[in-house]
Amino acid sequence: MDSLTQIVLGAACGEAVAGRKLGNRAMLWGAIGGTIPDLDVMAEFFCSRMDAMAFHRGFMHSFLFAAIAPWILAQLTLWFYSQGVYRLRGYKLIAMLIWLIFFLGAAAGINFIPVIINGQISWYIFTPTLLLGAWFTWRLWKDYWRRDLSMVQAPYLTWVALFFVSIFTHPILDCFTNFGTQVFQPFSDYRVQWTTVSVVDPLYTVPFAILIYFASRFHRAERARLYLTWIGILWGCGYLGYTYWNKQRTNALFENGLQAQNIEYQRYMTGPTILNNVVWYGVAEGDTAYYFGQSGFNDCQPGFTKISTLPKNHDLLNHIPKDDKAYRFLRWFTNGYYDVQPYHGDTLQVNDLRFGLTGDSLEDNNYVFPFLLFKNETGAWDLYQHNRSPQNPERFRRSFGELWERAYGASCHE
């Protein structure tokens, strides 16, 4: 899931393991541990885009990494405190800048949502965000920069346990999304994807974050701190169970919709749309086409009554050798759920259908996760994720607004 969610989960894990011994430092190091697996995105700077995408959610998200890394990180953390590095002004300044950059990134993401929906910033969101940023900066200056930090004493195995739990839970949570997580690396590149929760889901993250924040305001010895932390953890686990139940309901609705329209299929998948767990999509594979539809639990009559046909066009790839690296990557990454269309010249657009469309039907090339497959300067086939602007921005905003209304509207929708 998104970085903020992983930070919240990591902080909760750190508190559950070592809160009594370390106080808020347990949350801090748990949050850092929960972030470490996603540092694999740095591969973008050292290898090709294709290799970087294959590496993401790879070894650093594996069970083996979760078993090895905590021992090294625990030793580094002991050195960090024993040498007094955490008290140096230079380190404090860098740490403050990192936290401020992270806050700015999170604030930008939150304020971007109304821009997508309405085409402009919402002052009802921007103003509280600005005030929160000022308060956050003041607290960093008052409670971190000016304070003479106390000694930290915790045994080696406590640090090992803290990092293990915070790192191990990261890939487990990612398995609930549709991206795919290679938890068995380096022994297998099989990607686990249960597809029950969106990569960003505020109903999972926001209550969890609020509970962890209030827990941090209590002294490490107070029971309220422990209770709030575990309520947050139970909320997260309960919500994931709720998403699994929603998936079973959606599977039944999709099967009924396909049967009602006499659509023959070999397999199918379902998943929630972005930012919610109410509106779901389904993709079924037939012989020559895929079939796509959406259904919302808030709809007046929940069900897949409108199913669109997406031609496979796999024949457009016939001239590419089956063992070609880019071709093999596409089949592996998409789990075989992809269609193809001409783009420009020899370049093809290959769409990962596991992520669906921005609306309930294909219009204006509104695929969520397209690739461009092209010949590079060496004549070899290459690809990259095509993060292009919507061809019809107004329609994109309207589709996103309709999705938001279907997910969080007070009344049922036709």
C-alpha positions in Angstrom: 0.0 0.0 0.0 1.0 3.7 0.1 4.0 4.8 2.1 1.9 6.6 4.7 -0.1 3.5 5.5 3.1 1.4 5.8 4.5 4.0 8.2 1.4 3.9 10.4 1.4 0.1 10.5 5.2 0.0 11.2 4.7 2.6 14.0 2.0 0.4 15.6 4.2 -2.7 15.3 7.1 -0.9 16.9 4.9 0.3 19.8 3.4 -3.2 20.3 6.9 -4.8 20.5 8.9 -2.2 22.4 6.7 0.7 23.5 7.2 0.1 27.2 11.0 0.2 26.8 11.5 2.9 24.2 8.4 5.1 24.2 7.8 7.1 21.1 11.2 5.9 19.7 9.6 2.5 19.3 7.0 4.1 17.0 9.7 6.0 15.2 11.9 3.0 14.5 8.9 0.9 13.7 7.8 3.5 11.1 11.3 3.4 9.6 11.3 -0.4 9.5 7.9 -0.3 7.8 9.3 2.0 5.2 12.5 0.1 4.4 11.1 -2.5 2.0 9.8 0.3 -0.3 13.3 1.7 -0.6 13.6 -0.8 -3.5 12.1 2.0 -5.7 15.7 3.4 -5.6 16.5 0.8 -8.2 15.1 3.2 -10.7 18.4 5.1 -10.5 20.7 2.1 -11.1 19.0 -0.1 -13.7 16.5 0.0 -16.5 12.9 0.9 -15.9 11.9 -2.7 -16.7 14.4 -4.2 -14.2 13.4 -1.6 -11.6 9.7 -2.5 -11.9 10.6 -6.2 -11.6 12.8 -5.4 -8.5 10.0 -3.4 -6.8 8.1 -5.6 -4.4 10.8 -8.2 -5.0 13.6 -9.4 -2.7 13.2 -6.5 -0.2 9.5 -7.5 0.2 10.4 -11.2 0.7 10.2 -13.4 3.8 14.0 -14.0 3.6 14.7 -10.3 3.7 12.4 -9.9 6.7 14.4 -12.7 8.4 17.9 -11.3 7.7 17.6 -7.5 7.7 16.5 -7.1 11.4 19.8 -8.5 12.7 21.8 -6.0 10.7 19.5 -3.0 11.4 19.5 -3.8 15.2 23.3 -3.7 15.2 23.4 -0.4 13.4 20.8 1.1 15.7 22.8 0.1 18.8 25.9 1.8 17.3 23.8 4.8 16.4 22.8 5.4 20.1 26.0 4.2 21.7 28.1 6.7 19.7 25.6 9.6 20.4 25.0 10.3 16.7 21.3 11.0 17.5 22.4 14.0 19.5 24.5 15.8 16.8 23.1 19.0 15.4 23.9 18.0 11.8 22.0 14.8 12.2 19.0 16.5 13.8 18.9 19.0 10.9 18.9 16.3 8.3 16.2 14.3 10.2 14.0 17.4 10.4 14.3 18.1 6.7 13.4 14.5 5.8 10.3 14.6 8.0 9.3 17.9 6.5 9.7 16.6 3.0 7.6 13.6 3.8 4.9 15.8 5.3 4.9 18.0 2.1 4.6 14.9 0.0 1.6 13.6 2.0 0.0 17.0 2.0 0.4 17.4 -1.7 -1.3 14.0 -2.3 -4.2 14.9 -0.1 -4.8 18.2 -1.7 -4.5 16.7 -5.2 -7.7 14.7 -4.8 -10.1 17.7 -5.1 -8.0 18.9 -8.0 -8.7 15.7 -9.8 -12.4 15.8 -9.0 -13.2 19.5 -9.4 -10.2 20.9 -11.2 -9.2 23.2 -8.4 -7.8 23.3 -4.8 -10.3 22.9 -2.0 -9.7 25.6 0.7 -11.5 23.4 3.2 -8.7 20.9 2.8 -5.8 23.2 2.0 -6.3 25.5 5.0 -6.2 22.8 7.7 -3.3 21.2 5.9 -1.4 24.5 6.1 -2.2 24.9 9.8 -1.2 21.3 10.5 2.1 21.9 8.7 2.8 25.0 10.8 2.0 23.0 14.0 4.2 20.1 12.8 7.1 22.4 12.1 6.8 24.0 15.5 6.7 20.7 17.3 9.8 19.5 15.5 11.6 22.7 16.6 10.4 22.6 20.2 10.4 18.9 21.0 13.3 17.7 18.8 15.7 20.5 17.8 15.8 22.3 21.1 15.6 19.3 23.4 18.6 17.4 24.8 17.6 13.9 23.9 17.8 11.2 26.6 19.8 8.0 26.5 18.3 5.0 24.9 18.9 1.6 26.4 17.3 -1.5 25.0 18.8 -5.0 24.5 19.8 -6.2 21.0 17.1 -8.8 20.7 14.4 -6.1 21.4 15.7 -4.2 18.4 15.7 -7.4 16.3 12.1 -8.1 17.2 11.0 -4.5 16.5 12.5 -4.5 13.0 11.3 -8.0 12.2 7.7 -7.3 13.0 7.6 -3.9 11.3 9.4 -5.3 8.1 7.5 -8.6 8.0 4.1 -6.9 8.1 4.9 -4.6 5.2 4.8 -7.3 2.4 1.9 -9.1 4.1 -0.2 -5.9 3.8 1.0 -5.4 0.2 -0.3 -8.9 -0.7 -3.8 -7.6 -0.1 -3.4 -5.2 -3.1 -3.4 -6.0 -6.8 0.2 -5.0 -7.7 1.7 -8.4 -6.7 4.4 -9.1 -4.0 7.2 -11.5 -4.5 7.4 -12.8 -0.9 9.2 -16.0 -1.9 12.2 -14.3 -3.6 14.9 -15.3 -4.4 13.5 -18.8 -4.7 10.5 -17.9 -6.8 9.3 -14.8 -8.6 5.6 -15.7 -8.0 3.7 -12.6 -7.1 1.1 -12.9 -4.4 -1.9 -10.6 -5.0 -5.2 -11.1 -3.1 -6.7 -7.9 -4.5 -9.0 -7.1 -1.7 -7.9 -3.5 -0.9 -6.9 -0.5 -2.9 -3.3 0.7 -2.8 -4.6 3.8 -1.1 -7.6 3.4 1.2 -8.4 6.2 3.6 -10.8 4.1 5.6 -8.0 1.8 6.6 -5.3 4.4 7.1 -7.0 7.5 8.7 -8.6 5.9 11.8 -5.5 3.8 12.3 -3.3 6.9 12.1 -5.5 8.9 14.5 -5.4 6.1 17.1 -1.6 5.8 16.9 -1.2 9.5 17.2 -3.3 9.7 20.3 -1.4 6.7 21.7 1.8 8.6 21.3 0.6 11.4 23.5 0.5 9.1 26.6 3.5 8.1 28.7 5.0 4.8 27.8 3.9 3.3 31.1 0.2 4.3 30.8 -2.3 1.6 29.8 -4.2 3.9 27.5 -1.2 4.0 25.2 -1.2 0.2 24.9 -5.0 0.0 24.5 -5.1 2.7 21.7 -2.3 0.9 19.8 -4.0 -2.4 19.9 -7.4 -0.9 19.0 -5.6 0.5 15.9 -4.1 -2.8 15.0 -7.4 -4.6 15.5 -9.1 -1.9 13.3 -6.6 -2.6 10.5 -7.0 -6.4 10.8 -10.8 -6.1 11.0 -11.0 -3.8 8.0 -8.9 -6.2 5.9 -11.3 -9.0 6.9 -14.2 -6.7 5.8 -12.5 -6.2 2.4 -12.2 -10.0 2.0 -15.9 -10.3 2.6 -16.6 -7.6 0.1 -14.5 -9.5 -2.5 -16.5 -12.7 -2.0 -19.7 -10.6 -2.5 -18.3 -9.0 -5.6 -17.1 -12.4 -7.1 -20.7 -13.7 -6.8 -22.1 -10.5 -8.4 -19.6 -10.7 -11.3 -20.3 -14.4 -12.0 -24.0 -13.6 -12.1 -23.5 -10.7 -14.4 -21.4 -12.8 -16.8 -23.9 -15.6 -16.8 -26.8 -13.2 -17.3 -25.1 -11.8 -20.5 -24.1 -15.3 -21.7 -20.4 -14.5 -21.6 -18.1 -17.5 -21.7 -14.9 -17.0 -19.9 -11.8 -18.9 -18.8 -10.9 -17.0 -15.6 -11.6 -13.7 -13.9 -10.4 -11.3 -11.2 -12.0 -8.6 -9.2 -10.6 -5.7 -7.2 -11.7 -2.4 -5.5 -11.4 0.9 -7.3 -9.0 3.5 -5.9 -9.6 5.2 -2.5 -12.5 3.0 -1.4 -13.8 -0.6 -0.9 -17.3 0.1 -2.1 -17.0 0.3 -5.9 -15.4 -2.8 -7.4 -14.4 -3.8 -10.9 -14.2 -7.2 -12.6 -12.2 -8.4 -15.5 -12.9 -11.8 -17.2 -10.8 -13.4 -19.9 -12.5 -15.0 -22.9 -10.9 -16.5 -26.1 -10.5 -13.2 -28.0 -11.5 -10.5 -25.6 -11.6 -9.4 -22.0 -14.9 -8.3 -20.3 -14.8 -5.4 -17.9 -17.5 -4.0 -15.6 -18.0 -2.1 -12.3 -20.4 -2.5 -9.4 -20.9 -0.5 -6.3 -22.5 -1.7 -3.0 -24.2 1.8 -2.8 -25.8 1.3 -6.3 -29.6 1.0 -6.2 -29.2 -2.4 -7.7 -25.7 -3.7 -7.1 -24.5 -5.9 -9.9 -22.5 -6.0 -13.1 -25.3 -5.0 -15.5 -23.0 -3.1 -17.9 -20.1 -5.2 -19.1 -17.7 -3.8 -21.8 -15.8 -5.9 -24.3 -12.0 -5.2 -24.6 -10.5 -7.0 -27.6 -7.2 -8.8 -26.7 -5.4 -7.9 -29.9 -2.6 -10.3 -28.8 -1.9 -11.0 -32.5 -0.2 -7.5 -32.6 2.6 -9.1 -30.6 3.1 -12.2 -32.9 6.2 -10.7 -34.5 7.9 -10.5 -31.1 9.8 -13.7 -30.0 8.1 -15.4 -27.0 11.4 -15.4 -25.1 12.0 -11.7 -25.6 12.8 -10.0 -22.3 10.2 -7.3 -22.6 7.5 -9.7 -23.8 8.2 -12.1 -21.0 8.1 -9.3 -18.5 4.7 -8.1 -19.7 3.2 -11.6 -19.4 4.6 -12.1 -16.0 3.9 -8.6 -14.6 0.3 -8.5 -15.8 -0.4 -12.1 -14.8 -1.7 -12.5 -18.4 -4.4 -9.8 -18.0 -3.4 -7.4 -20.8 -4.8 -6.1 -24.1 -2.8 -4.4 -26.9 -3.5 -1.5 -29.3 -1.4 0.4 -31.9 0.2 3.6 -30.6 2.5 5.2 -33.1 4.6 3.5 -35.8 6.1 0.3 -34.4 5.2 1.3 -30.9 2.4 -0.6 -29.2 0.4 0.3 -26.1 -0.1 -2.7 -23.7 -2.6 -2.2 -21.0 -2.4 -4.0 -17.6 -6.1 -4.8 -17.0 -5.5 -5.8 -13.4 -5.9 -2.1 -12.6 -9.0 -1.5 -14.7 -10.3 1.7 -16.3 -10.9 5.2 -14.8 -14.6 4.8 -15.6 -17.1 2.0 -16.0 -16.4 1.5 -19.7 -13.6 2.1 -22.3 -13.7 5.7 -23.5 -10.9 8.1 -24.5 -8.2 5.4 -23.8 -8.9 5.6 -20.1 -6.7 2.7 -19.0 -5.2 3.1 -15.5 -1.9 1.3 -16.1 -0.7 1.3 -19.7 2.8 0.5 -21.0 4.5 1.5 -24.2 6.3 -1.3 -26.0 8.9 0.0 -28.4 12.3 -0.6 -30.0 15.1 1.2 -28.3 18.3 2.6 -29.8 19.9 -0.8 -29.9 17.0 -2.3 -31.8 15.8 -4.4 -28.8 12.2 -4.3 -27.5 11.9 -2.2 -24.4 9.0 -0.7 -22.4 8.0 1.8 -19.8 4.9 2.7 -17.9 3.1 5.3 -19.9 2.0 7.9 -17.2 0.4 10.2 -19.7 -2.2 12.9 -19.0 -5.8 11.9 -19.8 -6.7 12.7 -23.4 -9.9 14.2 -22.0 -9.1 15.8 -18.6 -12.7 17.0 -18.1 -14.1 13.5 -18.6 -11.4 12.1 -16.3 -12.4 14.5 -13.5 -16.0 13.7 -14.1 -15.3 9.9 -13.9 -13.3 10.4 -10.7 -16.1 12.5 -9.2 -18.7 9.9 -10.1 -16.6 7.2 -8.5 -16.2 9.3 -5.4 -20.0 9.9 -5.3 -20.7 6.2 -5.8 -18.3 5.2 -3.0 -19.2 7.8 -0.4 -22.5 9.2 -1.5 -25.4 9.1 1.0 -28.0 7.7 -1.4 -28.0 4.8 -3.8 -27.0 5.5 -7.4 -28.5 4.3 -10.7 
